[in-house]
Amino acid sequence: MKMKKKYVPVLSIAGSDSSGGAGIQADLKSFSALGCYGMTVLTATTAQNTKGVRGIHGIPVGHIIDQLDAILDDIPPKAIKIGMLDRPEVVEALANRLKNFSIPIVFDPVMVATSGDRLIQEETIASIKEYLMPIATLLTPNLDEAALLCGFEVNSFDLMKKAGKKLFDLNNQAILIKGGHLDNEVIQDLLILKHGESFVFENSKITSKNVHGTGCSLSSAIAAELAKGEVLQEAVLKARNYIFQAILLGRSVQIGHGNGPLNHFFNPQKQIINEVE
């Protein structure tokens, strides 16, 4: 029997960044750089550049679900990354559609842009906690997002552990709290798994203005590694190494006049093609 060949499909459900550094655009770049076949469901468009967000336009909920159904019916992804969801009705519709699928879901609760601009409505947070966090394989908040979800400031590693415990009560699979916003020379990210297991990932902090879209790129890189068959802890490790190099090798490049993007394609992998029966 002749073997069929297939790409490794990964889906991003997120908003668009018109400047190309974050959101859907960063996700597609990360998927491609790591050898996967990227697909998208667009939840919103933003008018933004490296200096900030000028406006957000939500895609109608019905059309979001139509996009998702078109993908699920024809090219089922090996993993899903979810990013910016700006309205409660979007959160509920997506969670209702995805809750019965056994596909790894990496949820990056995008709430605050690198520029400091808020990207999410207040009432959306409650819907995220109730409907989406319980079905996510991994939640990847930064410190600002963890604070919004927990209701208290998260500005130390001890508070990261406290926030992780609280968030784990809402998502009983895995939490990765990113400590990049702490004023430390060493970045510490905390991964909490089932049964109380936890792991701390460390790397030296890179001084660079080009960190726009770091969270989007990390979560999509984790999704790509899961799609390729890595276990969660190893997927996080490989994704973090990819992001470290993308920041390091993009810090001297100037795009725009504000917070520039990473160098996603510093060493792109060839597109992975698997043989299947």
C-alpha positions as CSV (number, residue, x, y, z in Angstrom):
1,M,0.0,0.0,0.0
2,K,1.3,3.4,-1.0
3,M,1.9,5.6,2.1
4,K,0.3,9.0,2.2
5,K,2.2,12.1,3.2
6,K,0.8,14.7,5.6
7,Y,2.0,18.0,7.2
8,V,1.7,18.6,10.9
9,P,-1.3,21.0,11.1
10,V,-1.6,23.5,14.0
11,L,-4.4,26.0,14.5
12,S,-4.3,29.5,15.9
13,I,-7.5,31.1,17.2
14,A,-6.5,34.7,17.9
15,G,-6.6,38.3,16.8
16,S,-4.7,39.9,14.0
17,D,-1.8,42.3,14.6
18,S,-1.5,44.7,11.6
19,S,2.2,45.3,12.4
20,G,3.0,41.6,12.1
21,G,4.7,41.2,15.4
22,A,2.1,39.5,17.6
23,G,-1.3,37.7,17.3
24,I,-2.1,35.5,14.3
25,Q,0.9,36.8,12.4
26,A,3.4,35.8,15.2
27,D,1.6,32.4,15.5
28,L,2.0,31.6,11.9
29,K,5.6,32.6,11.8
30,S,6.3,30.4,14.9
31,F,4.4,27.4,13.4
32,S,6.3,27.7,10.2
33,A,9.7,28.2,11.8
34,L,9.2,25.0,13.8
35,G,8.2,23.0,10.7
36,C,4.5,22.9,11.2
37,Y,1.6,23.8,8.9
38,G,-0.3,26.8,10.3
39,M,-4.0,27.5,10.1
40,T,-6.1,30.3,11.6
41,V,-9.4,31.4,13.0
42,L,-9.5,35.1,13.2
43,T,-11.4,36.5,16.3
44,A,-10.6,40.2,15.9
45,T,-8.5,42.7,13.9
46,T,-6.4,45.4,15.5
47,A,-5.1,48.6,14.2
48,Q,-1.6,48.7,15.8
49,N,2.0,49.2,15.2
50,T,5.2,49.0,17.3
51,K,4.1,52.0,19.3
52,G,0.7,50.8,20.4
53,V,-2.9,49.8,19.7
54,R,-5.2,52.3,17.9
55,G,-8.3,50.2,17.7
56,I,-9.9,46.7,17.9
57,H,-12.7,45.4,15.6
58,G,-14.3,42.1,16.7
59,I,-15.2,39.5,14.1
60,P,-18.9,38.4,14.3
61,V,-19.3,35.3,16.5
62,G,-21.1,33.3,13.8
63,H,-18.2,33.9,11.4
64,I,-15.7,32.8,14.0
65,I,-17.4,29.5,14.5
66,D,-17.8,29.1,10.7
67,Q,-14.0,29.5,10.4
68,L,-13.5,26.9,13.1
69,D,-15.9,24.4,11.7
70,A,-14.3,24.7,8.3
71,I,-11.0,23.7,9.7
72,L,-12.2,20.9,12.1
73,D,-14.3,19.3,9.3
74,D,-11.4,19.2,6.8
75,I,-8.0,19.5,8.4
76,P,-8.2,18.5,12.1
77,P,-5.2,20.2,13.9
78,K,-2.8,18.2,16.1
79,A,-2.8,21.1,18.5
80,I,-4.6,24.5,19.0
81,K,-3.3,27.8,20.3
82,I,-5.9,30.3,21.5
83,G,-5.0,33.9,22.0
84,M,-7.0,37.2,22.2
85,L,-10.7,36.7,22.8
86,D,-12.2,40.1,23.3
87,R,-15.9,39.3,24.2
88,P,-17.7,36.9,26.5
89,E,-19.9,35.5,23.7
90,V,-16.7,34.6,21.7
91,V,-15.3,32.7,24.7
92,E,-18.5,30.8,25.3
93,A,-19.0,29.9,21.7
94,L,-15.5,28.6,21.2
95,A,-15.5,26.7,24.5
96,N,-18.8,25.0,23.6
97,R,-17.4,24.0,20.2
98,L,-14.1,22.7,21.5
99,K,-15.0,21.0,24.8
100,N,-15.7,17.6,23.2
101,F,-12.5,17.4,21.1
102,S,-9.4,15.7,22.5
103,I,-6.9,18.1,21.0
104,P,-4.2,19.8,23.1
105,I,-5.2,23.4,23.7
106,V,-2.6,26.0,24.7
107,F,-4.5,29.1,25.9
108,D,-2.5,32.4,26.1
109,P,-5.0,34.8,27.9
110,V,-3.9,37.9,25.9
111,M,-5.2,40.8,28.0
112,V,-2.5,43.5,27.9
113,A,-0.3,44.4,24.9
114,T,3.5,44.9,25.2
115,S,2.7,48.7,25.0
116,G,0.5,48.4,28.1
117,D,-2.8,48.8,26.1
118,R,-5.7,46.7,27.4
119,L,-7.0,44.3,24.8
120,I,-10.0,42.7,26.6
121,Q,-13.3,43.7,28.2
122,E,-13.7,43.3,31.9
123,E,-16.7,41.0,31.6
124,T,-14.7,38.6,29.4
125,I,-12.5,37.6,32.2
126,A,-15.3,35.9,34.1
127,S,-16.3,33.9,30.9
128,I,-12.7,32.8,30.4
129,K,-12.5,31.5,34.0
130,E,-15.9,29.7,33.7
131,Y,-15.8,28.2,30.2
132,L,-12.3,28.2,28.6
133,M,-9.8,27.6,31.4
134,P,-11.3,24.3,32.4
135,I,-10.8,22.8,28.9
136,A,-7.3,24.2,28.2
137,T,-4.4,21.8,28.3
138,L,-2.1,24.6,29.3
139,L,-2.7,28.2,30.4
140,T,0.2,30.6,29.8
141,P,-0.4,34.0,31.6
142,N,2.3,36.6,32.1
143,L,2.4,38.5,35.4
144,D,-0.2,41.2,34.4
145,E,-2.6,38.5,33.1
146,A,-2.1,36.3,36.2
147,A,-2.9,39.4,38.3
148,L,-6.1,40.1,36.3
149,L,-7.2,36.5,36.6
150,C,-6.3,36.1,40.3
151,G,-7.4,39.5,41.6
152,F,-4.1,40.4,43.3
153,E,-0.7,41.8,42.1
154,V,1.9,39.3,41.1
155,N,5.3,40.9,41.4
156,S,7.6,38.2,42.9
157,F,8.4,34.6,42.4
158,D,6.6,33.7,45.7
159,L,3.5,35.5,44.4
160,M,3.8,33.6,41.1
161,K,3.6,30.3,43.1
162,K,0.5,31.7,45.0
163,A,-1.1,32.7,41.7
164,G,-0.3,29.4,40.2
165,K,-2.1,27.6,43.0
166,K,-5.2,29.7,42.6
167,L,-5.3,29.4,38.8
168,F,-4.8,25.6,39.1
169,D,-8.1,25.5,40.9
170,L,-9.7,26.8,37.7
171,N,-7.6,24.8,35.3
172,N,-6.6,21.4,36.7
173,Q,-4.3,20.4,33.9
174,A,-1.3,22.7,33.7
175,I,-0.3,26.4,34.2
176,L,2.8,28.2,33.0
177,I,3.3,31.5,34.7
178,K,5.8,33.6,32.8
179,G,8.1,35.8,35.0
180,G,9.7,37.9,32.3
181,H,8.2,41.1,33.7
182,L,10.1,40.8,37.0
183,D,13.0,43.1,37.4
184,N,15.6,40.3,37.7
185,E,18.7,39.3,35.8
186,V,17.4,35.8,35.4
187,I,13.9,35.1,34.0
188,Q,12.0,32.4,35.9
189,D,8.9,30.7,34.4
190,L,6.9,28.4,36.6
191,L,5.2,25.3,35.2
192,I,2.6,23.6,37.4
193,L,1.3,20.1,36.4
194,K,-1.2,17.7,37.9
195,H,-0.5,16.0,41.2
196,G,1.4,19.0,42.5
197,E,4.4,18.6,40.2
198,S,6.2,21.9,39.4
199,F,9.2,22.9,37.3
200,V,11.1,26.1,37.1
201,F,12.7,27.2,33.8
202,E,15.4,29.8,33.9
203,N,17.4,31.8,31.4
204,S,19.3,35.1,31.5
205,K,17.3,38.2,30.6
206,I,18.2,39.7,27.2
207,T,18.1,43.5,27.0
208,S,16.1,44.4,23.9
209,K,13.2,46.6,22.8
210,N,12.3,43.9,20.3
211,V,10.0,41.7,22.5
212,H,6.6,42.5,20.9
213,G,4.7,39.3,20.6
214,T,6.9,37.2,22.9
215,G,3.9,35.7,24.7
216,C,2.0,34.9,21.5
217,S,5.1,33.3,20.0
218,L,5.9,31.2,23.0
219,S,2.4,29.8,23.3
220,S,2.3,29.0,19.6
221,A,5.7,27.4,19.8
222,I,4.5,25.2,22.7
223,A,1.5,24.2,20.6
224,A,3.8,23.4,17.6
225,E,5.9,21.1,19.8
226,L,2.9,19.4,21.2
227,A,1.6,18.8,17.7
228,K,4.9,17.2,16.9
229,G,4.4,14.7,19.7
230,E,6.4,16.2,22.6
231,V,5.2,15.8,26.2
232,L,4.3,19.0,27.8
233,Q,7.4,19.7,29.9
234,E,9.7,19.1,26.9
235,A,7.4,21.2,24.7
236,V,7.7,24.1,27.1
237,L,11.5,23.7,27.3
238,K,12.0,23.6,23.5
239,A,9.6,26.5,22.9
240,R,11.4,28.6,25.5
241,N,14.8,27.9,23.9
242,Y,13.3,28.9,20.5
243,I,12.0,32.2,22.0
244,F,15.3,32.9,23.7
245,Q,17.2,32.6,20.4
246,A,14.5,34.6,18.5
247,I,14.9,37.5,21.0
248,L,18.7,37.3,21.1
249,L,19.1,37.2,17.3
250,G,16.5,40.0,16.8
251,R,17.7,42.5,19.3
252,S,19.8,44.5,16.9
253,V,17.1,44.8,14.2
254,Q,15.0,48.0,14.0
255,I,11.5,47.6,12.6
256,G,9.3,50.6,13.5
257,H,9.9,53.1,16.3
258,G,8.6,51.3,19.3
259,N,8.6,47.7,20.5
260,G,9.8,45.6,17.6
261,P,9.2,41.9,16.9
262,L,11.3,38.8,17.5
263,N,13.4,37.2,14.8
264,H,11.1,34.2,14.2
265,F,13.1,32.8,11.3
266,F,16.6,32.9,12.8
267,N,17.0,29.1,11.9
268,P,13.8,27.8,10.4
269,Q,13.1,24.1,10.3
270,K,12.1,22.4,7.1
271,Q,8.4,21.7,6.8
272,I,7.7,18.4,8.5
273,I,6.0,15.8,6.3
274,N,5.0,12.5,8.0
275,E,4.1,9.3,6.2
276,V,0.8,7.8,7.3
277,E,-1.2,4.8,6.1
